[in-house]
Each structure stands twice: as structure tokens, then as C-alpha cells.
Amino acid sequence: MGKNKSKSRKSYEVQPTKRGFLGRFYYKAGMWLTHRMVDLEGVGMENIPTEVPYIIAANHETYVDGMIIASFLPKKHFEVFSSLAAQDLLTEHGPFGHVIMKVGRGIPLNRKGNPARGLIAAKQQVDKGNILLVHPEGTRSVDGRLGEMQDGASFLSIKANVPMLPVFIDGGYEVFNRYMKWPNGHDKENKTKRKVIINFGKPFLPANYKSPKKMTEDLTAWMKNMFRNKKVPRTFPSPTALPQE
């Protein structure tokens, strides 16, 4: 019986994509371009935990949220940074999808598969000492607004007994949203580079919560407050004005 359980657990395990030489090259090249394209700022970096592992729970505005967030982490943290990513990045997004997986050490999960298996696979990687980026909204913003926060990040924080670091990305949607084939960091109206601010909040500690649902409620409240007070102006399109993907 014990051996069967061990085999069953191993069958759930999904390893992070190896970053390797190419992943490091793409990361450095990507950040070089990012700093030349946009005015990138980190706020609240003193809130980043000093010890690993931990969960990062961030809103989802661009293809490259993980790369930008990781660029503000300590070097040792970057080495163990990984991210939950849709498996279709490897099959439906061409070479760029493979680059994203390498840079972010993506853990490929089937969105249509069993969510419990995905969470088991994710927790295994946190237990091994990996930092894990999770987007509680599940997908990139459709219209520049926040989506509904799911319990996955909170569940992992509590079950793995590690802090959850909330991160709010402000301004990413204007630069590289889901409808853009290429990023655009130029603000035509002001004739300047666009601003992107990465806000790190105070970590949520699992010892303070009895359930993932309550932690998600507090995360949602924090995200909504950050969104209400965002620094980068945003014009929201009407649903009929949104381009077709």
C-alpha cells in the first residue's frame, strides 16, 4: 500500500522548466529591452521575505509579468523562482511561449485537467524550496480590470506553511496586454516612456489564517485597494471595442 501511494504521488510531480543558458540569456536580453522601453519601478521591496520559499500572488497584466517581478528579487531568490503556467504556452504560443517557460522556470499545468493534481504538483515544488509565482486571476486581464481571485495561491501558502507575498502590477496592461503581438512602451500623448510599477505588499502569514478562503478575501481587498489607488492612468475600453483574440 505504501509503495502504491509513493508511486501515485510521483505521478503528480511536474518539474519546473530548466532555465539553462538560453533561459538566462533571454532573461538578460528581455530585461535590457524592458529598461530601455519603459520606466520600470519597484515599490515596497523591503516586504520581500528574506528566506525562501514563499508564494508570490500577483495580478496578471502581461505575457512577461513573471520576468519583471523576478528582476526585483535577490539574486539567490531568482535562482529558485518558478511560476505556474498554462501548458498551452508550449503548444500554442510558438517560440515565445518556450522562452517564457524557460525564463520563469514555468511549471506546465493543464488548465482543463484536475485542479487538485495541479496544486499537489505546485506544493511539491514549494516543499523543495522553490519560490512560486501564482496569478490568482488565472489568466491575463481581458479589459484592464482585475479578475476574480481564486483560492490556489492561498491554499498553497497555508498547506506549505510559507508566506504569501502580494504583488500589484500597475501599468503593464498599457505596454503588453493580451491583444498585443509586440510590446509598446511609448506614450504618444506625453512623448515619454510608459511607466510600469511593481508594488510589493506585506506578506500574508499562514499562521494568521484558518482557511484559504479568508486569506483570499484579504488578498482581494488588498488588490482592489491597490487598483483604486493605482498611479498609472488607465482608460477602460467598452466590451464592443475590445479586439478579437
Secondary structure, 3 states (H helix, E strand, C coil): CHHHHHHHHHHHCCCCCCCHHHHHHHHHHHHHHHHHHEEEEEECHHHCCCCCCCEEEECCCCCCHHHHHHCCCCHHHHHCEEEEEEHHHHCCCHHHHHHHHHHCCEEEECCCCCHHHHHHHHHHHHHCCCEEEECCCCCCCCCCCCCCCCCHHHHHHHHHCCCEEEEEEECHHHHHCCCCCCCCCEECCCCEEEEEEEEECCCECHHHCCCHHHHHHHHHHHHHHHHHCCCCCCCCCCHHHCCCC
